[in-house]
């Protein structure tokens, strides 16, 4: 997995468990892709007017997850306070998006998949947040 390989190749000390960090980067990247695809799928649905909030939630979550992956991938001059705040924002975005998608999951498979991915990402980010303390 390139994320883990890059994490392992970092030449200086990383103050966090590299495995947990790599898992969180991978989860946020995957969630960003899933949310982007779900938003696009929602826009293709006949009932798109009923999915406006879902699309917005998907796009917000995708942006926040993408930013989180980038923040977690930088270690030089590490600031735990910024990392904590970014993880908290990601957990909130994933929780909100997952809840919104869950409301449409029985009618739209892409929303069911997205809700599950958001839950996984939030859980992974929460694990890393606990490790930071």
Backbone as a chain_set.jsonl record, in Angstrom:
{"seq": "XXXXXXXXXXXXXXXXXXXXXXXXXXXXXXXXXXXXXXXXXXXXXXXXXXXXXXXXXXXXXXXXXXXXXXXXXXXXXXXXXXXXXXXXXXXXXXXXXXXXXXXXXXXXXXXXXXXXXXXXXXXXXXXXXXXXX", "coords": {"N": [[0.845, -1.164, 0.0], [0.761, 2.116, -0.99], [0.416, 4.353, 0.754], [1.166, 3.449, 3.296], [3.788, 2.67, 2.693], [4.942, 5.149, 2.051], [4.678, 6.405, 4.522], [6.321, 4.765, 6.071], [8.725, 5.341, 4.895], [9.437, 7.857, 5.708], [11.976, 9.883, 6.88], [12.504, 11.009, 9.415], [11.601, 11.128, 12.932], [8.304, 10.198, 13.729], [5.709, 11.233, 15.724], [3.542, 9.655, 16.202], [1.778, 6.507, 16.014], [2.736, 4.859, 13.214], [1.292, 3.015, 11.712], [-1.42, 3.42, 12.503], [-1.666, 6.024, 11.638], [-1.238, 5.772, 8.863], [-3.45, 4.168, 8.27], [-5.514, 5.993, 8.807], [-5.016, 8.004, 6.892], [-5.445, 6.528, 4.541], [-8.142, 5.798, 4.926], [-9.425, 8.316, 4.918], [-8.858, 9.227, 2.347], [-10.177, 7.275, 0.826], [-12.802, 7.662, 1.715], [-13.267, 10.274, 0.821], [-13.26, 9.868, -1.953], [-15.447, 8.115, -2.195], [-17.566, 9.706, -1.234], [-17.552, 11.76, -3.138], [-18.237, 10.312, -5.423], [-20.763, 9.443, -4.64], [-22.162, 11.857, -4.438], [-22.168, 12.585, -7.135], [-23.64, 10.448, -8.18], [-26.079, 10.9, -6.894], [-26.834, 13.249, -8.184], [-27.544, 12.222, -10.593], [-29.862, 10.899, -10.192], [-33.435, 10.505, -10.572], [-34.939, 11.782, -8.656], [-33.55, 14.054, -7.848], [-33.999, 16.547, -6.669], [-34.834, 15.923, -4.108], [-32.538, 15.139, -2.986], [-30.756, 17.129, -2.488], [-29.63, 18.085, -0.029], [-28.174, 15.845, 0.651], [-26.298, 15.726, -1.428], [-24.867, 18.102, -0.926], [-23.876, 17.514, 1.633], [-22.303, 15.282, 1.004], [-20.341, 16.489, -0.659], [-19.166, 18.363, 1.07], [-18.116, 16.611, 2.999], [-16.335, 15.121, 1.424], [-14.465, 17.11, 0.72], [-13.458, 17.83, 3.262], [-12.438, 15.387, 4.165], [-10.456, 14.982, 2.226], [-8.736, 17.142, 2.753], [-8.007, 16.44, 5.345], [-6.554, 14.082, 4.875], [-4.335, 15.193, 3.596], [-3.268, 16.85, 5.629], [-2.637, 14.915, 7.554], [-0.62, 13.63, 6.237], [1.61, 15.166, 6.374], [4.486, 15.748, 8.263], [6.64, 17.224, 9.132], [7.47, 19.686, 11.397], [5.292, 19.118, 13.034], [2.127, 19.665, 14.546], [0.202, 18.91, 17.118], [-2.208, 20.012, 17.982], [-3.411, 21.129, 15.707], [-3.704, 18.83, 14.177], [-5.471, 17.365, 15.811], [-7.752, 19.067, 15.74], [-8.354, 18.957, 13.0], [-8.917, 16.234, 12.667], [-11.17, 16.058, 14.342], [-12.946, 17.677, 12.911], [-13.173, 16.145, 10.615], [-14.311, 13.784, 11.601], [-16.787, 14.794, 12.427], [-17.832, 15.696, 9.952], [-17.992, 13.264, 8.569], [-19.773, 11.872, 10.203], [-22.096, 13.457, 9.976], [-22.543, 13.357, 7.171], [-22.763, 10.582, 6.822], [-25.092, 10.09, 8.307], [-26.987, 11.536, 6.84], [-26.833, 10.236, 4.319], [-27.629, 7.706, 5.125], [-30.353, 8.048, 5.485], [-31.311, 7.842, 2.93], [-30.568, 5.404, 2.099], [-32.125, 3.066, 1.761], [-33.358, 3.435, -0.64], [-31.388, 4.147, -2.458], [-28.557, 2.648, -3.519], [-25.962, 3.686, -3.704], [-25.98, 5.598, -1.702], [-26.224, 3.975, 0.556], [-23.762, 2.624, 0.505], [-22.054, 4.805, 0.783], [-22.794, 5.796, 3.308], [-21.887, 3.714, 4.953], [-19.136, 3.83, 4.417], [-18.503, 6.369, 5.375], [-18.987, 5.958, 8.097], [-16.973, 4.075, 8.672], [-14.689, 5.627, 8.161], [-14.966, 7.706, 10.058], [-14.73, 6.183, 12.405], [-12.092, 5.226, 12.155], [-10.649, 7.627, 12.166], [-11.342, 8.484, 14.713], [-10.056, 6.578, 16.275], [-7.37, 7.252, 15.774], [-7.396, 9.846, 16.816], [-7.802, 9.31, 19.553], [-5.374, 8.069, 20.062], [-3.65, 10.196, 19.816], [-4.352, 11.719, 21.955]], "CA": [[0.0, 0.0, 0.0], [1.637, 3.294, -1.086], [0.311, 5.226, 1.926], [2.004, 2.865, 4.351], [5.177, 2.74, 2.228], [5.392, 6.528, 2.217], [4.789, 6.65, 5.959], [7.502, 4.043, 6.538], [9.945, 5.91, 4.307], [9.712, 9.174, 6.291], [13.28, 9.692, 7.522], [12.578, 11.517, 10.788], [10.684, 10.539, 13.902], [6.893, 10.579, 13.714], [5.268, 11.086, 17.109], [2.334, 8.833, 16.245], [1.891, 5.169, 15.463], [2.716, 4.985, 11.753], [0.211, 2.181, 11.196], [-2.683, 4.136, 12.71], [-1.617, 7.204, 10.781], [-1.455, 5.302, 7.488], [-4.85, 3.736, 8.175], [-6.367, 7.184, 8.749], [-4.833, 8.634, 5.576], [-6.128, 5.68, 3.564], [-9.592, 5.891, 5.158], [-9.921, 9.622, 4.487], [-8.801, 9.263, 0.874], [-11.244, 6.412, 0.328], [-14.076, 8.302, 2.013], [-13.397, 11.419, -0.088], [-13.643, 9.338, -3.264], [-16.796, 7.569, -2.086], [-18.511, 10.82, -1.115], [-17.61, 12.43, -4.436], [-19.002, 9.441, -6.322], [-22.153, 9.438, -4.184], [-22.753, 13.134, -4.86], [-22.398, 12.502, -8.574], [-24.749, 9.514, -8.392], [-27.302, 11.6, -6.467], [-27.193, 14.197, -9.236], [-28.08, 11.453, -11.72], [-31.143, 10.308, -9.807], [-34.644, 11.21, -11.0], [-35.431, 12.566, -7.522], [-32.406, 14.867, -7.408], [-34.454, 17.641, -5.806], [-34.942, 15.399, -2.743], [-31.197, 14.735, -2.56], [-29.883, 18.312, -2.434], [-28.87, 18.098, 1.222], [-27.247, 14.721, 0.571], [-25.205, 16.143, -2.313], [-24.074, 19.088, -0.191], [-23.188, 16.79, 2.694], [-21.26, 14.483, 0.338], [-19.252, 17.339, -1.142], [-18.465, 18.881, 2.252], [-17.357, 15.512, 3.592], [-15.227, 14.816, 0.52], [-13.45, 18.161, 0.868], [-12.843, 17.752, 4.59], [-11.626, 14.164, 4.186], [-9.276, 15.215, 1.39], [-7.847, 18.023, 3.518], [-7.494, 15.658, 6.472], [-5.502, 13.195, 4.349], [-3.14, 16.001, 3.34], [-2.715, 17.264, 6.918], [-2.049, 13.734, 8.198], [0.532, 13.184, 5.453], [2.735, 16.08, 6.63], [5.005, 15.499, 9.603], [7.647, 18.211, 9.487], [6.879, 20.751, 12.202], [4.011, 18.572, 13.501], [1.386, 20.38, 15.595], [-0.873, 18.012, 17.549], [-3.468, 20.758, 18.095], [-4.0, 21.222, 14.364], [-4.115, 17.47, 13.801], [-6.68, 17.058, 16.587], [-8.868, 19.847, 15.201], [-8.694, 18.442, 11.679], [-9.574, 14.94, 12.873], [-12.506, 16.31, 14.882], [-13.767, 18.159, 11.797], [-13.421, 15.006, 9.728], [-15.27, 12.9, 12.279], [-18.094, 15.451, 12.365], [-18.304, 15.672, 8.559], [-18.35, 11.882, 8.249], [-20.977, 11.543, 10.968], [-23.219, 14.162, 9.348], [-22.777, 12.799, 5.835], [-23.247, 9.221, 6.998], [-26.49, 10.158, 8.749], [-27.801, 11.985, 5.701], [-26.892, 9.147, 3.332], [-28.399, 6.603, 5.712], [-31.773, 8.334, 5.264], [-31.651, 7.502, 1.539], [-29.923, 4.125, 1.809], [-33.068, 2.031, 1.328], [-33.761, 3.713, -2.026], [-30.232, 4.379, -3.319], [-27.421, 1.822, -3.109], [-24.772, 4.526, -3.532], [-26.09, 6.222, -0.38], [-25.923, 2.94, 1.553], [-22.309, 2.43, 0.471], [-21.434, 6.016, 1.315], [-23.043, 5.84, 4.756], [-20.976, 2.752, 5.575], [-17.767, 4.332, 4.288], [-18.386, 7.488, 6.316], [-18.881, 5.387, 9.442], [-15.625, 3.494, 8.797], [-13.719, 6.716, 8.226], [-15.108, 8.346, 11.366], [-14.176, 5.268, 13.402], [-10.634, 5.207, 11.995], [-10.154, 8.924, 12.64], [-11.519, 8.499, 16.17], [-8.975, 5.761, 16.832], [-6.152, 8.055, 15.738], [-7.582, 10.94, 17.756], [-7.552, 8.76, 20.888], [-3.949, 7.813, 20.168], [-2.968, 11.488, 19.989], [-4.647, 12.103, 23.335]], "C": [[0.904, 1.245, 0.0], [1.569, 4.217, 0.135], [1.231, 4.711, 3.029], [3.478, 2.925, 3.963], [5.732, 4.154, 2.391], [5.588, 6.852, 3.691], [6.061, 5.994, 6.498], [8.8, 4.65, 6.019], [10.304, 7.274, 4.886], [10.965, 9.066, 7.154], [13.376, 10.148, 8.98], [11.587, 10.779, 11.68], [9.282, 11.082, 13.678], [6.364, 10.266, 15.1], [4.013, 10.24, 17.274], [2.643, 7.448, 15.701], [1.718, 5.256, 13.942], [1.603, 4.152, 11.117], [-1.145, 2.855, 11.324], [-2.771, 5.35, 11.799], [-1.882, 6.822, 9.329], [-2.895, 4.847, 7.284], [-5.781, 4.935, 8.034], [-6.231, 7.908, 7.41], [-5.598, 7.838, 4.521], [-7.649, 5.8, 3.706], [-10.147, 7.224, 4.663], [-9.887, 9.763, 2.972], [-9.945, 8.452, 0.271], [-12.613, 7.041, 0.56], [-14.304, 9.496, 1.09], [-13.849, 10.949, -1.473], [-15.075, 8.83, -3.241], [-17.834, 8.681, -2.019], [-18.65, 11.587, -2.428], [-18.451, 11.623, -5.414], [-20.476, 9.411, -5.929], [-22.847, 10.733, -4.594], [-23.078, 13.107, -6.345], [-23.57, 11.575, -8.884], [-26.081, 10.162, -7.992], [-27.778, 12.563, -7.557], [-27.778, 13.507, -10.463], [-29.431, 10.817, -11.422], [-32.308, 11.167, -10.311], [-35.141, 12.164, -9.907], [-34.34, 13.486, -6.964], [-32.826, 16.005, -6.482], [-34.585, 17.201, -4.347], [-33.574, 15.034, -2.155], [-30.229, 15.91, -2.438], [-29.014, 18.325, -1.174], [-27.83, 16.976, 1.22], [-26.039, 15.096, -0.293], [-24.293, 17.116, -1.58], [-23.252, 18.413, 0.897], [-22.045, 15.947, 2.128], [-20.068, 15.343, -0.047], [-18.47, 17.956, 0.014], [-17.578, 17.81, 2.863], [-16.149, 15.163, 2.726], [-14.11, 15.842, 0.671], [-12.719, 18.057, 2.199], [-11.979, 16.505, 4.711], [-10.342, 14.342, 3.377], [-8.266, 16.088, 2.129], [-7.227, 17.27, 4.694], [-6.376, 14.735, 6.015], [-4.213, 13.976, 4.123], [-2.485, 16.437, 4.653], [-2.013, 16.087, 7.593], [-0.808, 13.231, 7.477], [1.763, 14.064, 5.662], [3.185, 15.94, 8.081], [6.05, 16.507, 10.05], [6.974, 19.358, 10.228], [5.508, 20.389, 12.738], [3.422, 19.388, 14.64], [0.17, 19.527, 15.954], [-2.212, 18.732, 17.63], [-4.166, 20.881, 16.746], [-4.498, 19.852, 13.918], [-5.392, 17.076, 14.531], [-7.899, 17.77, 15.999], [-9.31, 19.324, 13.834], [-9.398, 17.093, 11.786], [-10.985, 15.123, 13.415], [-13.448, 16.807, 13.782], [-14.126, 17.017, 10.86], [-14.447, 14.054, 10.332], [-16.672, 13.497, 12.203], [-18.67, 15.405, 10.95], [-18.756, 14.27, 8.174], [-19.627, 11.459, 8.969], [-22.203, 12.182, 10.329], [-23.562, 13.574, 7.987], [-23.335, 11.383, 5.93], [-24.707, 9.185, 7.416], [-27.415, 10.552, 7.605], [-27.935, 10.878, 4.66], [-27.723, 7.974, 3.84], [-29.9, 6.801, 5.481], [-32.235, 7.923, 3.861], [-31.182, 6.095, 1.153], [-30.893, 3.049, 1.317], [-33.5, 2.231, -0.126], [-32.575, 3.807, -2.98], [-29.02, 3.627, -2.779], [-26.173, 2.677, -2.878], [-24.803, 5.242, -2.18], [-25.805, 5.213, 0.73], [-24.417, 2.729, 1.65], [-21.605, 3.615, 1.113], [-21.62, 6.112, 2.83], [-22.098, 4.898, 5.494], [-19.535, 3.253, 5.544], [-17.522, 5.499, 5.245], [-18.23, 6.982, 7.746], [-17.485, 4.802, 9.668], [-14.571, 4.588, 8.95], [-13.779, 7.417, 9.578], [-14.499, 7.48, 12.463], [-12.648, 5.256, 13.356], [-10.019, 6.511, 12.499], [-10.288, 9.038, 14.154], [-10.423, 7.697, 16.86], [-7.675, 6.553, 16.862], [-6.244, 9.216, 16.726], [-7.321, 10.484, 19.192], [-6.06, 8.515, 21.105], [-3.149, 9.099, 20.382], [-3.158, 11.979, 21.42], [-5.177, 13.489, 23.488]], "O": [[1.726, 1.405, 0.902], [2.583, 4.807, 0.509], [1.99, 5.48, 3.619], [4.329, 3.2, 4.809], [6.872, 4.328, 2.822], [6.564, 7.504, 4.06], [6.789, 6.595, 7.287], [9.854, 4.49, 6.634], [11.375, 7.802, 4.584], [11.014, 8.241, 8.067], [14.264, 9.695, 9.703], [10.837, 9.917, 11.224], [9.096, 12.28, 13.465], [6.549, 9.157, 15.6], [3.482, 10.126, 18.379], [3.645, 7.246, 15.014], [0.671, 5.68, 13.453], [1.038, 4.545, 10.096], [-1.931, 2.866, 10.377], [-3.833, 5.657, 11.258], [-2.665, 7.48, 8.645], [-3.49, 5.114, 6.24], [-6.723, 4.907, 7.243], [-7.226, 8.374, 6.854], [-6.316, 8.413, 3.703], [-8.359, 5.894, 2.705], [-11.218, 7.264, 4.056], [-10.79, 10.355, 2.382], [-10.598, 8.89, -0.677], [-13.488, 6.961, -0.302], [-15.423, 9.708, 0.624], [-14.719, 11.564, -2.088], [-15.837, 9.087, -4.173], [-18.87, 8.603, -2.68], [-19.747, 12.014, -2.786], [-19.273, 12.176, -6.145], [-21.346, 9.359, -6.799], [-23.991, 10.709, -5.047], [-24.145, 13.558, -6.761], [-24.396, 11.877, -9.746], [-27.089, 9.988, -8.676], [-28.976, 12.675, -7.818], [-28.438, 14.148, -11.281], [-30.068, 10.258, -12.316], [-32.187, 12.383, -10.455], [-35.694, 13.223, -10.202], [-34.23, 13.666, -5.752], [-32.063, 16.383, -5.593], [-34.459, 18.027, -3.443], [-33.465, 14.67, -0.984], [-29.022, 15.712, -2.299], [-27.806, 18.549, -1.249], [-26.726, 17.151, 1.735], [-24.897, 14.815, 0.071], [-23.072, 16.965, -1.613], [-22.068, 18.708, 1.062], [-20.955, 15.903, 2.698], [-18.92, 14.976, 0.206], [-17.246, 18.06, -0.053], [-16.424, 18.07, 3.204], [-15.058, 14.935, 3.248], [-12.936, 15.477, 0.742], [-11.496, 18.184, 2.25], [-10.898, 16.558, 5.298], [-9.271, 13.903, 3.796], [-7.07, 15.796, 2.124], [-6.048, 17.452, 4.998], [-5.356, 14.615, 6.695], [-3.124, 13.484, 4.421], [-1.261, 16.394, 4.769], [-0.921, 16.242, 8.139], [-0.023, 12.479, 8.054], [2.845, 13.736, 5.176], [2.375, 16.003, 9.005], [6.314, 16.625, 11.247], [6.007, 19.936, 9.73], [4.649, 21.259, 12.883], [4.124, 19.758, 15.581], [-0.781, 19.438, 15.178], [-3.251, 18.125, 17.371], [-5.387, 20.748, 16.664], [-5.583, 19.731, 13.351], [-6.301, 16.509, 13.924], [-8.945, 17.156, 15.787], [-10.506, 19.258, 13.549], [-10.368, 16.84, 11.072], [-11.904, 14.42, 12.995], [-14.61, 16.405, 13.728], [-15.252, 16.936, 10.37], [-15.346, 13.578, 9.639], [-17.638, 12.78, 11.944], [-19.851, 15.11, 10.765], [-19.789, 14.106, 7.524], [-20.465, 10.763, 8.396], [-23.231, 11.527, 10.158], [-24.729, 13.323, 7.685], [-24.267, 11.026, 5.208], [-25.474, 8.349, 6.938], [-28.488, 9.975, 7.428], [-29.034, 10.613, 4.173], [-28.435, 7.329, 3.07], [-30.634, 5.829, 5.303], [-33.423, 7.686, 3.642], [-31.378, 5.655, 0.02], [-30.5, 2.197, 0.52], [-33.961, 1.287, -0.769], [-32.728, 3.574, -4.18], [-28.52, 3.943, -1.699], [-25.409, 2.413, -1.95], [-23.753, 5.465, -1.579], [-25.201, 5.568, 1.742], [-23.863, 2.662, 2.747], [-20.67, 3.443, 1.895], [-20.688, 6.476, 3.548], [-21.567, 5.251, 6.548], [-18.802, 3.118, 6.523], [-16.455, 5.598, 5.851], [-17.431, 7.516, 8.515], [-16.885, 5.006, 10.723], [-13.668, 4.477, 9.78], [-12.739, 7.691, 10.177], [-13.823, 7.994, 13.354], [-11.99, 5.274, 14.397], [-8.992, 6.498, 13.177], [-9.429, 9.633, 14.807], [-9.923, 8.097, 17.911], [-6.956, 6.531, 17.861], [-5.264, 9.532, 17.4], [-6.683, 11.202, 19.962], [-5.544, 8.729, 22.202], [-2.109, 9.095, 21.041], [-2.259, 12.57, 22.018], [-5.461, 13.922, 24.605]]}, "num_chains": 1, "name": "protein.A"}
